[in-house]
Amino acid sequence: MRNIPNLITCLNLLAGSMACVMALHQNNYTGTFVFIALAAVFDFLDGFAARLLKAYSKIGAELDSLADIVSFGLAPGCIVYIYLEQFPVDLPYALPFIAFLLPVFSALRLAKFNIDTRQTTSFLGLPVPANALFWASLIPSIQPFTDLHPIFFLSLLPVLLVTFCLLLVSELPMFSLKFKNFRWKGNEWPYSLLFISLLSIVFFHWLGHLLLGISLIIIVFILMSLVKNKK
């Protein structure tokens, strides 16, 4: 029983590896998103199982970080890289490689998290699963429009890339979705985010742009954290 969390973490790693394959060899943006989302589910479940079974171990912590850097660092880096590699405008040869700033800063974020005792109930900086889901949902959303507005997206992407890399290693407090109980009091922010997320998913699914809605949920999460910190 004590090995169940580690087994789930291995599934996280497998899903992240498949996401990289989908991006680099299949050019399948939607498939990449699905495997990153699946890895995020396993990432939640391994922590839940460890708390439920009280099955904490040093090897589990190391394995979890390894899985996260693949699933939430390398995989989104791959999807951004292949997007720039196939850009409709000729780019300098080295430019697509800026995508791999994502795994670098994700690794820094994970290293900080592992040694920071302040992040037990909330986060400092953008969590790597949120960053990965943003890129995995944004790229499939903008890819069909890139041919129409290449200069716009070429200008936007590096700005977003730098911004999110800095958010990963920032000291910005961000609330967690960990619930200590099911009461509204004390859980106002997580419940509000879940409600907004549900509305966004339904609305953008109705519009036929579900993944765009998911990327906007991450933006809302960041903005809500900023508002919460000012109160």
C-alpha positions as CSV (number, residue, x, y, z in Angstrom):
1,M,0.0,0.0,0.0
2,R,2.8,2.4,0.8
3,N,4.1,2.1,-2.8
4,I,0.8,3.3,-4.3
5,P,1.8,7.0,-4.3
6,N,5.0,6.2,-6.1
7,L,3.1,4.0,-8.6
8,I,0.8,7.0,-9.4
9,T,3.8,9.3,-9.7
10,C,5.3,6.9,-12.3
11,L,2.0,7.2,-14.2
12,N,2.5,11.0,-14.1
13,L,6.0,10.5,-15.6
14,L,4.6,8.2,-18.3
15,A,1.9,10.7,-19.2
16,G,4.5,13.5,-19.4
17,S,6.7,11.4,-21.6
18,M,3.8,10.7,-23.9
19,A,3.1,14.4,-24.1
20,C,6.6,15.1,-25.3
21,V,6.2,12.4,-28.0
22,M,2.9,13.8,-29.1
23,A,4.4,17.3,-29.5
24,L,7.8,16.4,-31.1
25,H,7.0,13.4,-33.3
26,Q,3.2,13.5,-33.9
27,N,2.8,17.3,-34.0
28,N,-0.4,16.6,-32.1
29,Y,-1.2,19.7,-30.0
30,T,-4.5,18.3,-28.7
31,G,-2.9,15.0,-27.7
32,T,-0.1,16.9,-25.9
33,F,-2.7,18.7,-23.9
34,V,-4.6,15.5,-23.0
35,F,-1.4,13.8,-21.7
36,I,-0.4,16.9,-19.7
37,A,-3.8,17.2,-18.2
38,L,-3.7,13.5,-17.4
39,A,-0.3,14.0,-15.7
40,A,-1.8,16.8,-13.6
41,V,-4.6,14.4,-12.5
42,F,-1.9,11.9,-11.5
43,D,0.1,14.6,-9.7
44,F,-2.9,15.5,-7.6
45,L,-3.7,11.8,-6.9
46,D,-0.2,10.9,-5.8
47,G,-0.2,13.6,-3.2
48,F,-3.7,12.7,-2.1
49,A,-2.8,9.0,-1.8
50,A,0.4,9.9,0.2
51,R,-1.6,12.0,2.7
52,L,-4.4,9.4,2.9
53,L,-2.0,6.4,3.5
54,K,0.6,8.5,5.3
55,A,3.1,7.0,2.9
56,Y,5.7,9.7,2.8
57,S,9.2,8.9,1.7
58,K,12.3,10.6,0.4
59,I,12.4,8.5,-2.8
60,G,8.7,9.6,-3.3
61,A,9.6,13.2,-3.1
62,E,12.5,12.8,-5.5
63,L,10.4,10.8,-8.0
64,D,7.6,13.4,-7.8
65,S,10.0,16.2,-8.8
66,L,11.4,14.1,-11.6
67,A,8.0,13.4,-13.0
68,D,6.9,17.1,-12.6
69,I,9.9,18.4,-14.5
70,V,9.1,16.1,-17.4
71,S,5.3,16.5,-17.4
72,F,5.1,20.2,-16.5
73,G,8.5,21.5,-17.7
74,L,9.8,19.6,-20.7
75,A,6.4,18.8,-22.2
76,P,5.2,22.4,-22.5
77,G,8.6,23.4,-23.7
78,C,8.2,20.8,-26.5
79,I,4.8,22.1,-27.6
80,V,6.1,25.7,-27.7
81,Y,9.2,24.6,-29.6
82,I,7.3,22.7,-32.3
83,Y,4.9,25.6,-32.7
84,L,7.8,28.0,-33.3
85,E,9.6,25.5,-35.4
86,Q,6.6,25.3,-37.8
87,F,5.9,29.0,-37.7
88,P,4.6,30.3,-41.1
89,V,7.2,33.1,-41.1
90,D,11.0,32.3,-41.4
91,L,12.5,32.7,-38.0
92,P,16.2,32.7,-36.9
93,Y,17.4,29.2,-36.4
94,A,17.9,29.5,-32.7
95,L,14.7,31.3,-31.9
96,P,12.5,28.2,-31.3
97,F,14.9,27.0,-28.6
98,I,13.7,29.8,-26.3
99,A,10.8,27.4,-25.6
100,F,13.2,25.4,-23.4
101,L,13.3,28.2,-20.9
102,L,10.1,26.6,-19.6
103,P,11.8,23.4,-18.3
104,V,14.7,25.4,-17.0
105,F,12.5,27.8,-14.9
106,S,10.2,24.9,-14.0
107,A,13.2,23.1,-12.5
108,L,14.1,26.2,-10.6
109,R,10.5,26.5,-9.3
110,L,10.5,22.8,-8.2
111,A,13.9,23.1,-6.5
112,K,12.7,26.2,-4.6
113,F,9.4,24.5,-3.6
114,N,11.2,21.4,-2.3
115,I,13.3,23.4,0.2
116,D,10.8,26.2,1.1
117,T,8.8,25.4,4.2
118,R,6.5,28.4,3.6
119,Q,4.6,26.6,0.8
120,T,2.7,23.9,2.7
121,T,-0.8,25.4,2.3
122,S,-0.2,28.0,-0.4
123,F,2.3,28.7,-3.1
124,L,5.0,31.3,-3.8
125,G,5.2,31.6,-7.5
126,L,3.1,30.0,-10.3
127,P,2.8,26.2,-9.7
128,V,4.3,24.2,-12.6
129,P,1.1,22.2,-13.4
130,A,-0.7,25.5,-13.9
131,N,2.0,26.8,-16.1
132,A,2.0,23.6,-18.2
133,L,-1.7,23.6,-18.6
134,F,-1.6,27.2,-19.8
135,W,0.8,26.5,-22.6
136,A,-0.7,23.1,-23.5
137,S,-4.1,24.8,-24.0
138,L,-2.9,28.1,-25.4
139,I,-0.9,26.7,-28.3
140,P,-3.7,24.6,-29.8
141,S,-6.0,27.6,-29.4
142,I,-3.8,30.1,-31.3
143,Q,-2.3,27.7,-33.9
144,P,-5.2,27.8,-36.3
145,F,-5.0,31.6,-36.4
146,T,-1.2,31.9,-36.7
147,D,-1.2,32.0,-40.5
148,L,-3.6,35.0,-40.4
149,H,-1.7,37.0,-37.8
150,P,1.9,35.8,-37.7
151,I,3.5,39.0,-36.6
152,F,1.0,39.4,-33.7
153,F,1.6,36.0,-32.3
154,L,5.4,36.2,-32.9
155,S,5.4,39.4,-30.8
156,L,3.0,38.0,-28.2
157,L,4.7,34.6,-27.5
158,P,8.1,35.8,-26.3
159,V,6.4,38.3,-23.9
160,L,4.2,35.6,-22.5
161,L,7.2,33.2,-22.3
162,V,9.3,35.6,-20.3
163,T,6.3,36.6,-18.1
164,F,5.4,33.0,-17.2
165,C,9.1,32.1,-16.5
166,L,9.4,35.0,-14.1
167,L,6.1,34.0,-12.5
168,L,7.4,30.5,-11.9
169,V,10.3,31.7,-9.7
170,S,8.6,34.8,-8.3
171,E,7.7,35.4,-4.6
172,L,4.1,36.1,-5.6
173,P,1.8,34.3,-3.1
174,M,-0.8,32.2,-4.9
175,F,-3.6,30.3,-3.2
176,S,-3.9,26.6,-3.3
177,L,-6.9,24.4,-4.2
178,K,-6.3,22.2,-1.1
179,F,-9.5,22.1,1.0
180,K,-9.2,21.5,4.7
181,N,-13.1,21.1,4.8
182,F,-16.1,21.7,2.6
183,R,-17.3,24.9,4.3
184,W,-17.4,28.2,2.4
185,K,-15.7,30.1,5.2
186,G,-11.9,29.8,4.7
187,N,-12.3,28.4,1.2
188,E,-13.8,31.4,-0.6
189,W,-11.0,31.8,-3.1
190,P,-10.7,28.1,-4.2
191,Y,-14.5,27.8,-4.5
192,S,-14.7,31.0,-6.5
193,L,-12.0,29.8,-8.9
194,L,-13.8,26.4,-9.3
195,F,-17.1,28.2,-10.1
196,I,-15.4,30.6,-12.6
197,S,-13.6,27.6,-14.1
198,L,-16.9,25.7,-14.6
199,L,-18.6,28.7,-16.2
200,S,-15.5,29.2,-18.5
201,I,-15.4,25.6,-19.6
202,V,-19.1,25.5,-20.4
203,F,-19.1,28.8,-22.2
204,F,-16.0,28.2,-24.3
205,H,-17.1,24.6,-25.1
206,W,-20.3,26.1,-26.4
207,L,-18.2,28.5,-28.5
208,G,-16.1,25.6,-29.8
209,H,-12.9,26.8,-28.2
210,L,-12.7,24.7,-25.0
211,L,-8.9,24.8,-24.7
212,L,-8.8,28.6,-24.9
213,G,-11.1,28.7,-21.9
214,I,-8.7,26.5,-20.0
215,S,-5.8,28.9,-20.7
216,L,-7.9,31.8,-19.6
217,I,-8.7,30.0,-16.3
218,I,-4.9,30.1,-15.5
219,I,-4.9,33.8,-16.2
220,V,-7.9,34.2,-13.9
221,F,-6.1,32.2,-11.2
222,I,-3.1,34.6,-11.4
223,L,-5.3,37.7,-11.3
224,M,-7.3,36.4,-8.4
225,S,-4.1,35.7,-6.5
226,L,-3.0,39.3,-7.1
227,V,-6.3,40.6,-5.9
228,K,-6.2,38.4,-2.8
229,N,-2.8,39.7,-1.9
230,K,-4.0,43.3,-2.0
231,K,-6.7,42.6,0.6
